[in-house]
């Protein structure tokens, strides 16, 4: 019977680990940490409203906590700080943007020609 092995990322001991090869040597990683690492790789292009460029279209990848924005919504930041949403055919005034976008993640929309 195999004993538990310490996960390189979280430091906890687990019986179900995977060895990965890195530049600094072989490392053991538990399933939970491996899933978090893969998820981070998939979301590496995600950003928040604070990183938006004015006039550029973004797609919501993680909805806002209060439900104002859903996955797939197309949004744009206007010069006055207002956030407009195509699917809702509406906007959020600049003074409410920070509250309305809590928890939300976005990705720059790429148009295929």
PDB file as gemmi writes it, atoms N, CA and C in Angstrom:
CRYST1    1.000    1.000    1.000  90.00  90.00  90.00 P 1                      
ATOM      1  N   UNK A   1       0.844  -1.184   0.000  1.00  0.00           N  
ATOM      2  CA  UNK A   1       0.000   0.000   0.000  1.00  0.00           C  
ATOM      3  C   UNK A   1       0.893   1.252   0.000  1.00  0.00           C  
ATOM      4  N   UNK A   2       0.589   2.179  -0.847  1.00  0.00           N  
ATOM      5  CA  UNK A   2       1.388   3.386  -0.991  1.00  0.00           C  
ATOM      6  C   UNK A   2       0.978   4.419   0.056  1.00  0.00           C  
ATOM      7  N   UNK A   3       1.971   5.073   0.658  1.00  0.00           N  
ATOM      8  CA  UNK A   3       1.687   6.128   1.620  1.00  0.00           C  
ATOM      9  C   UNK A   3       1.326   7.418   0.913  1.00  0.00           C  
ATOM     10  N   UNK A   4       1.034   8.448   1.675  1.00  0.00           N  
ATOM     11  CA  UNK A   4       0.676   9.724   1.065  1.00  0.00           C  
ATOM     12  C   UNK A   4       1.935  10.508   0.719  1.00  0.00           C  
ATOM     13  N   UNK A   5       1.795  11.349  -0.293  1.00  0.00           N  
ATOM     14  CA  UNK A   5       2.905  12.165  -0.789  1.00  0.00           C  
ATOM     15  C   UNK A   5       2.484  13.629  -0.693  1.00  0.00           C  
ATOM     16  N   UNK A   6       3.433  14.473  -0.325  1.00  0.00           N  
ATOM     17  CA  UNK A   6       3.159  15.896  -0.174  1.00  0.00           C  
ATOM     18  C   UNK A   6       3.057  16.576  -1.539  1.00  0.00           C  
ATOM     19  N   UNK A   7       1.983  17.349  -1.747  1.00  0.00           N  
ATOM     20  CA  UNK A   7       1.779  18.105  -2.985  1.00  0.00           C  
ATOM     21  C   UNK A   7       2.714  19.319  -2.983  1.00  0.00           C  
ATOM     22  N   UNK A   8       3.398  19.531  -4.088  1.00  0.00           N  
ATOM     23  CA  UNK A   8       4.335  20.641  -4.222  1.00  0.00           C  
ATOM     24  C   UNK A   8       3.617  21.988  -4.124  1.00  0.00           C  
ATOM     25  N   UNK A   9       2.372  22.099  -4.627  1.00  0.00           N  
ATOM     26  CA  UNK A   9       1.657  23.377  -4.698  1.00  0.00           C  
ATOM     27  C   UNK A   9       0.944  23.744  -3.418  1.00  0.00           C  
ATOM     28  N   UNK A  10       0.159  22.813  -2.852  1.00  0.00           N  
ATOM     29  CA  UNK A  10      -0.642  23.156  -1.669  1.00  0.00           C  
ATOM     30  C   UNK A  10       0.025  22.731  -0.364  1.00  0.00           C  
ATOM     31  N   UNK A  11       1.009  21.834  -0.438  1.00  0.00           N  
ATOM     32  CA  UNK A  11       1.722  21.410   0.753  1.00  0.00           C  
ATOM     33  C   UNK A  11       1.022  20.327   1.561  1.00  0.00           C  
ATOM     34  N   UNK A  12      -0.172  19.920   1.158  1.00  0.00           N  
ATOM     35  CA  UNK A  12      -0.913  18.877   1.873  1.00  0.00           C  
ATOM     36  C   UNK A  12      -0.472  17.504   1.387  1.00  0.00           C  
ATOM     37  N   UNK A  13      -0.684  16.497   2.227  1.00  0.00           N  
ATOM     38  CA  UNK A  13      -0.347  15.121   1.856  1.00  0.00           C  
ATOM     39  C   UNK A  13      -1.547  14.454   1.207  1.00  0.00           C  
ATOM     40  N   UNK A  14      -1.298  13.740   0.107  1.00  0.00           N  
ATOM     41  CA  UNK A  14      -2.357  13.082  -0.656  1.00  0.00           C  
ATOM     42  C   UNK A  14      -1.890  11.699  -1.095  1.00  0.00           C  
ATOM     43  N   UNK A  15      -2.855  10.813  -1.315  1.00  0.00           N  
ATOM     44  CA  UNK A  15      -2.509   9.500  -1.868  1.00  0.00           C  
ATOM     45  C   UNK A  15      -2.649   9.499  -3.381  1.00  0.00           C  
ATOM     46  N   UNK A  16      -3.383  10.468  -3.931  1.00  0.00           N  
ATOM     47  CA  UNK A  16      -3.607  10.535  -5.363  1.00  0.00           C  
ATOM     48  C   UNK A  16      -2.884  11.766  -5.920  1.00  0.00           C  
ATOM     49  N   UNK A  17      -1.668  11.564  -6.414  1.00  0.00           N  
ATOM     50  CA  UNK A  17      -0.875  12.665  -6.958  1.00  0.00           C  
ATOM     51  C   UNK A  17      -0.361  12.306  -8.346  1.00  0.00           C  
ATOM     52  N   UNK A  18       0.087  13.307  -9.061  1.00  0.00           N  
ATOM     53  CA  UNK A  18       0.661  13.099 -10.384  1.00  0.00           C  
ATOM     54  C   UNK A  18       2.034  13.763 -10.407  1.00  0.00           C  
ATOM     55  N   UNK A  19       2.981  13.131 -11.057  1.00  0.00           N  
ATOM     56  CA  UNK A  19       4.312  13.727 -11.188  1.00  0.00           C  
ATOM     57  C   UNK A  19       4.342  14.551 -12.473  1.00  0.00           C  
ATOM     58  N   UNK A  20       4.837  15.787 -12.347  1.00  0.00           N  
ATOM     59  CA  UNK A  20       5.037  16.612 -13.535  1.00  0.00           C  
ATOM     60  C   UNK A  20       6.517  16.956 -13.612  1.00  0.00           C  
ATOM     61  N   UNK A  21       6.984  17.178 -14.810  1.00  0.00           N  
ATOM     62  CA  UNK A  21       8.382  17.522 -15.032  1.00  0.00           C  
ATOM     63  C   UNK A  21       8.480  19.026 -15.223  1.00  0.00           C  
ATOM     64  N   UNK A  22       9.322  19.677 -14.450  1.00  0.00           N  
ATOM     65  CA  UNK A  22       9.540  21.115 -14.570  1.00  0.00           C  
ATOM     66  C   UNK A  22      11.019  21.362 -14.820  1.00  0.00           C  
ATOM     67  N   UNK A  23      11.362  22.592 -15.126  1.00  0.00           N  
ATOM     68  CA  UNK A  23      12.768  22.938 -15.348  1.00  0.00           C  
ATOM     69  C   UNK A  23      13.609  22.740 -14.087  1.00  0.00           C  
ATOM     70  N   UNK A  24      12.957  22.886 -12.932  1.00  0.00           N  
ATOM     71  CA  UNK A  24      13.698  22.737 -11.677  1.00  0.00           C  
ATOM     72  C   UNK A  24      13.600  21.330 -11.097  1.00  0.00           C  
ATOM     73  N   UNK A  25      13.056  20.381 -11.852  1.00  0.00           N  
ATOM     74  CA  UNK A  25      12.984  18.995 -11.395  1.00  0.00           C  
ATOM     75  C   UNK A  25      11.568  18.452 -11.397  1.00  0.00           C  
ATOM     76  N   UNK A  26      11.440  17.179 -11.033  1.00  0.00           N  
ATOM     77  CA  UNK A  26      10.131  16.535 -10.979  1.00  0.00           C  
ATOM     78  C   UNK A  26       9.378  16.992  -9.730  1.00  0.00           C  
ATOM     79  N   UNK A  27       8.087  17.212  -9.870  1.00  0.00           N  
ATOM     80  CA  UNK A  27       7.237  17.656  -8.761  1.00  0.00           C  
ATOM     81  C   UNK A  27       5.987  16.795  -8.713  1.00  0.00           C  
ATOM     82  N   UNK A  28       5.501  16.529  -7.489  1.00  0.00           N  
ATOM     83  CA  UNK A  28       4.241  15.819  -7.310  1.00  0.00           C  
ATOM     84  C   UNK A  28       3.148  16.834  -7.046  1.00  0.00           C  
ATOM     85  N   UNK A  29       2.023  16.698  -7.770  1.00  0.00           N  
ATOM     86  CA  UNK A  29       0.898  17.623  -7.628  1.00  0.00           C  
ATOM     87  C   UNK A  29      -0.378  16.817  -7.443  1.00  0.00           C  
ATOM     88  N   UNK A  30      -1.214  17.235  -6.478  1.00  0.00           N  
ATOM     89  CA  UNK A  30      -2.484  16.541  -6.237  1.00  0.00           C  
ATOM     90  C   UNK A  30      -3.486  16.904  -7.333  1.00  0.00           C  
ATOM     91  N   UNK A  31      -4.556  16.118  -7.433  1.00  0.00           N  
ATOM     92  CA  UNK A  31      -5.575  16.342  -8.461  1.00  0.00           C  
ATOM     93  C   UNK A  31      -6.208  17.728  -8.358  1.00  0.00           C  
ATOM     94  N   UNK A  32      -6.497  18.184  -7.132  1.00  0.00           N  
ATOM     95  CA  UNK A  32      -7.142  19.491  -6.949  1.00  0.00           C  
ATOM     96  C   UNK A  32      -6.278  20.625  -7.483  1.00  0.00           C  
ATOM     97  N   UNK A  33      -4.989  20.581  -7.162  1.00  0.00           N  
ATOM     98  CA  UNK A  33      -4.077  21.630  -7.642  1.00  0.00           C  
ATOM     99  C   UNK A  33      -3.911  21.553  -9.152  1.00  0.00           C  
ATOM    100  N   UNK A  34      -3.862  20.350  -9.693  1.00  0.00           N  
ATOM    101  CA  UNK A  34      -3.722  20.185 -11.137  1.00  0.00           C  
ATOM    102  C   UNK A  34      -4.914  20.804 -11.864  1.00  0.00           C  
ATOM    103  N   UNK A  35      -6.119  20.600 -11.340  1.00  0.00           N  
ATOM    104  CA  UNK A  35      -7.324  21.187 -11.940  1.00  0.00           C  
ATOM    105  C   UNK A  35      -7.252  22.708 -11.873  1.00  0.00           C  
ATOM    106  N   UNK A  36      -6.807  23.267 -10.737  1.00  0.00           N  
ATOM    107  CA  UNK A  36      -6.704  24.730 -10.613  1.00  0.00           C  
ATOM    108  C   UNK A  36      -5.678  25.294 -11.587  1.00  0.00           C  
ATOM    109  N   UNK A  37      -4.560  24.588 -11.770  1.00  0.00           N  
ATOM    110  CA  UNK A  37      -3.529  25.053 -12.706  1.00  0.00           C  
ATOM    111  C   UNK A  37      -4.062  25.037 -14.133  1.00  0.00           C  
ATOM    112  N   UNK A  38      -4.736  23.966 -14.536  1.00  0.00           N  
ATOM    113  CA  UNK A  38      -5.301  23.880 -15.886  1.00  0.00           C  
ATOM    114  C   UNK A  38      -6.358  24.951 -16.096  1.00  0.00           C  
ATOM    115  N   UNK A  39      -7.188  25.197 -15.084  1.00  0.00           N  
ATOM    116  CA  UNK A  39      -8.217  26.230 -15.181  1.00  0.00           C  
ATOM    117  C   UNK A  39      -7.580  27.607 -15.359  1.00  0.00           C  
ATOM    118  N   UNK A  40      -6.511  27.869 -14.637  1.00  0.00           N  
ATOM    119  CA  UNK A  40      -5.805  29.149 -14.761  1.00  0.00           C  
ATOM    120  C   UNK A  40      -5.217  29.311 -16.154  1.00  0.00           C  
ATOM    121  N   UNK A  41      -4.706  28.219 -16.734  1.00  0.00           N  
ATOM    122  CA  UNK A  41      -4.165  28.285 -18.095  1.00  0.00           C  
ATOM    123  C   UNK A  41      -5.256  28.634 -19.090  1.00  0.00           C  
ATOM    124  N   UNK A  42      -6.450  28.053 -18.915  1.00  0.00           N  
ATOM    125  CA  UNK A  42      -7.545  28.332 -19.835  1.00  0.00           C  
ATOM    126  C   UNK A  42      -8.031  29.763 -19.710  1.00  0.00           C  
ATOM    127  N   UNK A  43      -7.906  30.344 -18.506  1.00  0.00           N  
ATOM    128  CA  UNK A  43      -8.400  31.696 -18.267  1.00  0.00           C  
ATOM    129  C   UNK A  43      -7.296  32.748 -18.268  1.00  0.00           C  
ATOM    130  N   UNK A  44      -6.123  32.414 -18.804  1.00  0.00           N  
ATOM    131  CA  UNK A  44      -5.001  33.339 -18.730  1.00  0.00           C  
ATOM    132  C   UNK A  44      -5.252  34.648 -19.478  1.00  0.00           C  
ATOM    133  N   UNK A  45      -6.168  34.660 -20.435  1.00  0.00           N  
ATOM    134  CA  UNK A  45      -6.477  35.881 -21.171  1.00  0.00           C  
ATOM    135  C   UNK A  45      -7.609  36.680 -20.532  1.00  0.00           C  
ATOM    136  N   UNK A  46      -8.165  36.171 -19.441  1.00  0.00           N  
ATOM    137  CA  UNK A  46      -9.263  36.858 -18.768  1.00  0.00           C  
ATOM    138  C   UNK A  46      -8.744  38.111 -18.076  1.00  0.00           C  
ATOM    139  N   UNK A  47      -9.636  39.086 -17.934  1.00  0.00           N  
ATOM    140  CA  UNK A  47      -9.295  40.289 -17.202  1.00  0.00           C  
ATOM    141  C   UNK A  47     -10.560  40.795 -16.513  1.00  0.00           C  
ATOM    142  N   UNK A  48     -10.451  41.908 -15.832  1.00  0.00           N  
ATOM    143  CA  UNK A  48     -11.593  42.512 -15.159  1.00  0.00           C  
ATOM    144  C   UNK A  48     -11.890  43.853 -15.810  1.00  0.00           C  
ATOM    145  N   UNK A  49     -12.957  44.483 -15.376  1.00  0.00           N  
ATOM    146  CA  UNK A  49     -13.367  45.770 -15.945  1.00  0.00           C  
ATOM    147  C   UNK A  49     -12.264  46.815 -15.769  1.00  0.00           C  
ATOM    148  N   UNK A  50     -11.489  46.709 -14.701  1.00  0.00           N  
ATOM    149  CA  UNK A  50     -10.409  47.674 -14.450  1.00  0.00           C  
ATOM    150  C   UNK A  50      -9.361  47.657 -15.565  1.00  0.00           C  
ATOM    151  N   UNK A  51      -9.276  46.548 -16.305  1.00  0.00           N  
ATOM    152  CA  UNK A  51      -8.286  46.415 -17.381  1.00  0.00           C  
ATOM    153  C   UNK A  51      -8.849  46.743 -18.765  1.00  0.00           C  
ATOM    154  N   UNK A  52     -10.124  47.123 -18.852  1.00  0.00           N  
ATOM    155  CA  UNK A  52     -10.757  47.336 -20.159  1.00  0.00           C  
ATOM    156  C   UNK A  52     -10.214  48.566 -20.876  1.00  0.00           C  
ATOM    157  N   UNK A  53     -10.177  48.457 -22.203  1.00  0.00           N  
ATOM    158  CA  UNK A  53      -9.839  49.592 -23.053  1.00  0.00           C  
ATOM    159  C   UNK A  53     -11.143  50.217 -23.535  1.00  0.00           C  
ATOM    160  N   UNK A  54     -11.182  51.520 -23.621  1.00  0.00           N  
ATOM    161  CA  UNK A  54     -12.387  52.226 -24.058  1.00  0.00           C  
ATOM    162  C   UNK A  54     -12.715  51.869 -25.500  1.00  0.00           C  
ATOM    163  N   UNK A  55     -13.989  51.550 -25.751  1.00  0.00           N  
ATOM    164  CA  UNK A  55     -14.483  51.272 -27.094  1.00  0.00           C  
ATOM    165  C   UNK A  55     -14.232  49.869 -27.616  1.00  0.00           C  
ATOM    166  N   UNK A  56     -13.504  49.036 -26.879  1.00  0.00           N  
ATOM    167  CA  UNK A  56     -13.196  47.671 -27.314  1.00  0.00           C  
ATOM    168  C   UNK A  56     -14.292  46.738 -26.788  1.00  0.00           C  
ATOM    169  N   UNK A  57     -14.721  45.786 -27.622  1.00  0.00           N  
ATOM    170  CA  UNK A  57     -15.752  44.836 -27.211  1.00  0.00           C  
ATOM    171  C   UNK A  57     -15.127  43.670 -26.455  1.00  0.00           C  
ATOM    172  N   UNK A  58     -15.746  43.331 -25.326  1.00  0.00           N  
ATOM    173  CA  UNK A  58     -15.322  42.203 -24.496  1.00  0.00           C  
ATOM    174  C   UNK A  58     -16.492  41.248 -24.324  1.00  0.00           C  
ATOM    175  N   UNK A  59     -16.181  39.968 -24.101  1.00  0.00           N  
ATOM    176  CA  UNK A  59     -17.204  38.956 -23.827  1.00  0.00           C  
ATOM    177  C   UNK A  59     -17.068  38.545 -22.364  1.00  0.00           C  
ATOM    178  N   UNK A  60     -18.194  38.449 -21.655  1.00  0.00           N  
ATOM    179  CA  UNK A  60     -18.192  38.024 -20.260  1.00  0.00           C  
ATOM    180  C   UNK A  60     -17.941  36.515 -20.210  1.00  0.00           C  
ATOM    181  N   UNK A  61     -16.907  36.097 -19.449  1.00  0.00           N  
ATOM    182  CA  UNK A  61     -16.573  34.680 -19.313  1.00  0.00           C  
ATOM    183  C   UNK A  61     -16.995  34.115 -17.965  1.00  0.00           C  
ATOM    184  N   UNK A  62     -17.112  34.980 -16.949  1.00  0.00           N  
ATOM    185  CA  UNK A  62     -17.622  34.607 -15.626  1.00  0.00           C  
ATOM    186  C   UNK A  62     -18.639  35.668 -15.248  1.00  0.00           C  
ATOM    187  N   UNK A  63     -19.888  35.274 -14.942  1.00  0.00           N  
ATOM    188  CA  UNK A  63     -20.932  36.266 -14.669  1.00  0.00           C  
ATOM    189  C   UNK A  63     -20.671  37.072 -13.399  1.00  0.00           C  
ATOM    190  N   UNK A  64     -21.291  38.238 -13.315  1.00  0.00           N  
ATOM    191  CA  UNK A  64     -21.184  39.063 -12.110  1.00  0.00           C  
ATOM    192  C   UNK A  64     -21.988  38.408 -10.987  1.00  0.00           C  
ATOM    193  N   UNK A  65     -21.576  38.642  -9.748  1.00  0.00           N  
ATOM    194  CA  UNK A  65     -22.224  38.005  -8.598  1.00  0.00           C  
ATOM    195  C   UNK A  65     -23.700  38.365  -8.483  1.00  0.00           C  
ATOM    196  N   UNK A  66     -24.051  39.589  -8.822  1.00  0.00           N  
ATOM    197  CA  UNK A  66     -25.439  40.031  -8.655  1.00  0.00           C  
ATOM    198  C   UNK A  66     -26.314  39.743  -9.872  1.00  0.00           C  
ATOM    199  N   UNK A  67     -25.722  39.203 -10.937  1.00  0.00           N  
ATOM    200  CA  UNK A  67     -26.506  38.790 -12.103  1.00  0.00           C  
ATOM    201  C   UNK A  67     -26.728  39.844 -13.168  1.00  0.00           C  
ATOM    202  N   UNK A  68     -26.123  41.012 -13.029  1.00  0.00           N  
ATOM    203  CA  UNK A  68     -26.301  42.047 -14.052  1.00  0.00           C  
ATOM    204  C   UNK A  68     -25.715  41.611 -15.388  1.00  0.00           C  
ATOM    205  N   UNK A  69     -24.615  40.856 -15.345  1.00  0.00           N  
ATOM    206  CA  UNK A  69     -23.961  40.393 -16.563  1.00  0.00           C  
ATOM    207  C   UNK A  69     -23.861  38.881 -16.544  1.00  0.00           C  
ATOM    208  N   UNK A  70     -24.159  38.270 -17.694  1.00  0.00           N  
ATOM    209  CA  UNK A  70     -24.149  36.813 -17.825  1.00  0.00           C  
ATOM    210  C   UNK A  70     -23.030  36.380 -18.763  1.00  0.00           C  
ATOM    211  N   UNK A  71     -22.656  35.101 -18.682  1.00  0.00           N  
ATOM    212  CA  UNK A  71     -21.663  34.553 -19.605  1.00  0.00           C  
ATOM    213  C   UNK A  71     -22.137  34.764 -21.037  1.00  0.00           C  
ATOM    214  N   UNK A  72     -21.257  35.251 -21.881  1.00  0.00           N  
ATOM    215  CA  UNK A  72     -21.586  35.463 -23.284  1.00  0.00           C  
ATOM    216  C   UNK A  72     -22.000  36.881 -23.617  1.00  0.00           C  
ATOM    217  N   UNK A  73     -22.323  37.694 -22.603  1.00  0.00           N  
ATOM    218  CA  UNK A  73     -22.693  39.092 -22.870  1.00  0.00           C  
ATOM    219  C   UNK A  73     -21.518  39.821 -23.520  1.00  0.00           C  
ATOM    220  N   UNK A  74     -21.835  40.709 -24.456  1.00  0.00           N  
ATOM    221  CA  UNK A  74     -20.829  41.555 -25.103  1.00  0.00           C  
ATOM    222  C   UNK A  74     -20.923  42.947 -24.487  1.00  0.00           C  
ATOM    223  N   UNK A  75     -19.809  43.432 -23.950  1.00  0.00           N  
ATOM    224  CA  UNK A  75     -19.825  44.726 -23.259  1.00  0.00           C  
ATOM    225  C   UNK A  75     -18.721  45.623 -23.798  1.00  0.00           C  
ATOM    226  N   UNK A  76     -18.935  46.943 -23.610  1.00  0.00           N  
ATOM    227  CA  UNK A  76     -17.950  47.948 -24.003  1.00  0.00           C  
ATOM    228  C   UNK A  76     -17.919  49.044 -22.942  1.00  0.00           C  
ATOM    229  N   UNK A  77     -16.712  49.543 -22.675  1.00  0.00           N  
ATOM    230  CA  UNK A  77     -16.538  50.680 -21.779  1.00  0.00           C  
ATOM    231  C   UNK A  77     -16.554  51.948 -22.621  1.00  0.00           C  
ATOM    232  N   UNK A  78     -17.393  52.882 -22.249  1.00  0.00           N  
ATOM    233  CA  UNK A  78     -17.505  54.151 -22.980  1.00  0.00           C  
ATOM    234  C   UNK A  78     -16.578  55.196 -22.339  1.00  0.00           C  
ATOM    235  N   UNK A  79     -16.254  56.264 -23.058  1.00  0.00           N  
ATOM    236  CA  UNK A  79     -15.316  57.275 -22.544  1.00  0.00           C  
ATOM    237  C   UNK A  79     -15.725  57.894 -21.200  1.00  0.00           C  
ATOM    238  N   UNK A  80     -17.022  57.945 -20.916  1.00  0.00           N  
ATOM    239  CA  UNK A  80     -17.461  58.543 -19.641  1.00  0.00           C  
ATOM    240  C   UNK A  80     -17.492  57.535 -18.492  1.00  0.00           C  
ATOM    241  N   UNK A  81     -17.036  56.278 -18.740  1.00  0.00           N  
ATOM    242  CA  UNK A  81     -17.015  55.260 -17.697  1.00  0.00           C  
ATOM    243  C   UNK A  81     -18.248  54.382 -17.649  1.00  0.00           C  
ATOM    244  N   UNK A  82     -19.237  54.685 -18.492  1.00  0.00           N  
ATOM    245  CA  UNK A  82     -20.439  53.872 -18.587  1.00  0.00           C  
ATOM    246  C   UNK A  82     -20.095  52.534 -19.234  1.00  0.00           C  
ATOM    247  N   UNK A  83     -20.752  51.472 -18.799  1.00  0.00           N  
ATOM    248  CA  UNK A  83     -20.531  50.145 -19.363  1.00  0.00           C  
ATOM    249  C   UNK A  83     -21.791  49.721 -20.098  1.00  0.00           C  
ATOM    250  N   UNK A  84     -21.687  49.528 -21.412  1.00  0.00           N  
ATOM    251  CA  UNK A  84     -22.868  49.136 -22.175  1.00  0.00           C  
ATOM    252  C   UNK A  84     -22.832  47.645 -22.505  1.00  0.00           C  
ATOM    253  N   UNK A  85     -24.033  47.065 -22.618  1.00  0.00           N  
ATOM    254  CA  UNK A  85     -24.162  45.639 -22.894  1.00  0.00           C  
ATOM    255  C   UNK A  85     -25.102  45.452 -24.080  1.00  0.00           C  
ATOM    256  N   UNK A  86     -24.603  44.780 -25.130  1.00  0.00           N  
ATOM    257  CA  UNK A  86     -25.409  44.561 -26.331  1.00  0.00           C  
ATOM    258  C   UNK A  86     -26.643  43.717 -26.044  1.00  0.00           C  
ATOM    259  N   UNK A  87     -26.464  42.591 -25.324  1.00  0.00           N  
ATOM    260  CA  UNK A  87     -27.570  41.652 -25.103  1.00  0.00           C  
ATOM    261  C   UNK A  87     -28.686  42.261 -24.264  1.00  0.00           C  
ATOM    262  N   UNK A  88     -28.337  43.111 -23.311  1.00  0.00           N  
ATOM    263  CA  UNK A  88     -29.353  43.752 -22.466  1.00  0.00           C  
ATOM    264  C   UNK A  88     -29.911  45.013 -23.123  1.00  0.00           C  
ATOM    265  N   UNK A  89     -29.278  45.459 -24.209  1.00  0.00           N  
ATOM    266  CA  UNK A  89     -29.658  46.706 -24.875  1.00  0.00           C  
ATOM    267  C   UNK A  89     -29.735  47.836 -23.845  1.00  0.00           C  
ATOM    268  N   UNK A  90     -28.735  47.856 -22.964  1.00  0.00           N  
ATOM    269  CA  UNK A  90     -28.723  48.875 -21.918  1.00  0.00           C  
ATOM    270  C   UNK A  90     -27.314  49.170 -21.460  1.00  0.00           C  
ATOM    271  N   UNK A  91     -27.225  49.890 -20.342  1.00  0.00           N  
ATOM    272  CA  UNK A  91     -25.932  50.294 -19.829  1.00  0.00           C  
ATOM    273  C   UNK A  91     -25.987  50.418 -18.314  1.00  0.00           C  
ATOM    274  N   UNK A  92     -24.806  50.452 -17.716  1.00  0.00           N  
ATOM    275  CA  UNK A  92     -24.650  50.683 -16.281  1.00  0.00           C  
ATOM    276  C   UNK A  92     -23.896  52.000 -16.151  1.00  0.00           C  
ATOM    277  N   UNK A  93     -24.451  52.982 -15.426  1.00  0.00           N  
ATOM    278  CA  UNK A  93     -23.751  54.257 -15.263  1.00  0.00           C  
ATOM    279  C   UNK A  93     -22.411  54.072 -14.549  1.00  0.00           C  
ATOM    280  N   UNK A  94     -21.470  54.937 -14.829  1.00  0.00           N  
ATOM    281  CA  UNK A  94     -20.107  54.802 -14.306  1.00  0.00           C  
ATOM    282  C   UNK A  94     -20.057  54.667 -12.782  1.00  0.00           C  
ATOM    283  N   UNK A  95     -20.939  55.352 -12.068  1.00  0.00           N  
ATOM    284  CA  UNK A  95     -20.906  55.295 -10.602  1.00  0.00           C  
ATOM    285  C   UNK A  95     -21.357  53.931 -10.056  1.00  0.00           C  
ATOM    286  N   UNK A  96     -21.996  53.095 -10.887  1.00  0.00           N  
ATOM    287  CA  UNK A  96     -22.469  51.777 -10.441  1.00  0.00           C  
ATOM    288  C   UNK A  96     -21.660  50.615 -11.015  1.00  0.00           C  
ATOM    289  N   UNK A  97     -20.700  50.911 -11.884  1.00  0.00           N  
ATOM    290  CA  UNK A  97     -19.957  49.852 -12.574  1.00  0.00           C  
ATOM    291  C   UNK A  97     -19.217  48.935 -11.601  1.00  0.00           C  
ATOM    292  N   UNK A  98     -18.529  49.487 -10.617  1.00  0.00           N  
ATOM    293  CA  UNK A  98     -17.737  48.633  -9.714  1.00  0.00           C  
ATOM    294  C   UNK A  98     -18.619  47.659  -8.938  1.00  0.00           C  
ATOM    295  N   UNK A  99     -19.796  48.088  -8.473  1.00  0.00           N  
ATOM    296  CA  UNK A  99     -20.697  47.184  -7.751  1.00  0.00           C  
ATOM    297  C   UNK A  99     -21.340  46.164  -8.682  1.00  0.00           C  
ATOM    298  N   UNK A 100     -21.692  46.583  -9.887  1.00  0.00           N  
ATOM    299  CA  UNK A 100     -22.404  45.705 -10.827  1.00  0.00           C  
ATOM    300  C   UNK A 100     -21.513  44.629 -11.429  1.00  0.00           C  
ATOM    301  N   UNK A 101     -20.196  44.806 -11.345  1.00  0.00           N  
ATOM    302  CA  UNK A 101     -19.283  43.860 -11.995  1.00  0.00           C  
ATOM    303  C   UNK A 101     -18.482  43.011 -11.011  1.00  0.00           C  
ATOM    304  N   UNK A 102     -18.878  42.991  -9.748  1.00  0.00           N  
ATOM    305  CA  UNK A 102     -18.168  42.184  -8.745  1.00  0.00           C  
ATOM    306  C   UNK A 102     -18.174  40.721  -9.179  1.00  0.00           C  
ATOM    307  N   UNK A 103     -16.988  40.126  -9.196  1.00  0.00           N  
ATOM    308  CA  UNK A 103     -16.844  38.715  -9.553  1.00  0.00           C  
ATOM    309  C   UNK A 103     -16.792  38.432 -11.043  1.00  0.00           C  
ATOM    310  N   UNK A 104     -17.053  39.420 -11.854  1.00  0.00           N  
ATOM    311  CA  UNK A 104     -17.123  39.224 -13.302  1.00  0.00           C  
ATOM    312  C   UNK A 104     -15.728  39.144 -13.917  1.00  0.00           C  
ATOM    313  N   UNK A 105     -15.562  38.249 -14.887  1.00  0.00           N  
ATOM    314  CA  UNK A 105     -14.338  38.149 -15.678  1.00  0.00           C  
ATOM    315  C   UNK A 105     -14.726  38.319 -17.142  1.00  0.00           C  
ATOM    316  N   UNK A 106     -13.823  38.894 -17.908  1.00  0.00           N  
ATOM    317  CA  UNK A 106     -14.094  39.166 -19.315  1.00  0.00           C  
ATOM    318  C   UNK A 106     -12.890  38.793 -20.154  1.00  0.00           C  
ATOM    319  N   UNK A 107     -13.128  38.682 -21.446  1.00  0.00           N  
ATOM    320  CA  UNK A 107     -12.052  38.410 -22.409  1.00  0.00           C  
ATOM    321  C   UNK A 107     -12.301  39.285 -23.629  1.00  0.00           C  
ATOM    322  N   UNK A 108     -11.220  39.833 -24.165  1.00  0.00           N  
ATOM    323  CA  UNK A 108     -11.338  40.666 -25.365  1.00  0.00           C  
ATOM    324  C   UNK A 108     -11.940  39.838 -26.488  1.00  0.00           C  
ATOM    325  N   UNK A 109     -12.958  40.360 -27.136  1.00  0.00           N  
ATOM    326  CA  UNK A 109     -13.641  39.654 -28.216  1.00  0.00           C  
ATOM    327  C   UNK A 109     -12.786  39.695 -29.476  1.00  0.00           C  
ATOM    328  N   UNK A 110     -12.581  38.555 -30.055  1.00  0.00           N  
ATOM    329  CA  UNK A 110     -11.800  38.455 -31.296  1.00  0.00           C  
ATOM    330  C   UNK A 110     -12.775  38.230 -32.441  1.00  0.00           C  
ATOM    331  N   UNK A 111     -12.713  39.096 -33.436  1.00  0.00           N  
ATOM    332  CA  UNK A 111     -13.605  38.955 -34.585  1.00  0.00           C  
ATOM    333  C   UNK A 111     -12.876  38.205 -35.689  1.00  0.00           C  
ATOM    334  N   UNK A 112     -13.543  37.185 -36.223  1.00  0.00           N  
ATOM    335  CA  UNK A 112     -12.968  36.408 -37.305  1.00  0.00           C  
ATOM    336  C   UNK A 112     -13.435  37.011 -38.619  1.00  0.00           C  
ATOM    337  N   UNK A 113     -12.483  37.268 -39.518  1.00  0.00           N  
ATOM    338  CA  UNK A 113     -12.840  37.884 -40.805  1.00  0.00           C  
ATOM    339  C   UNK A 113     -13.093  36.841 -41.849  1.00  0.00           C  
TER     340      UNK A 113                                                      
END                                                                             
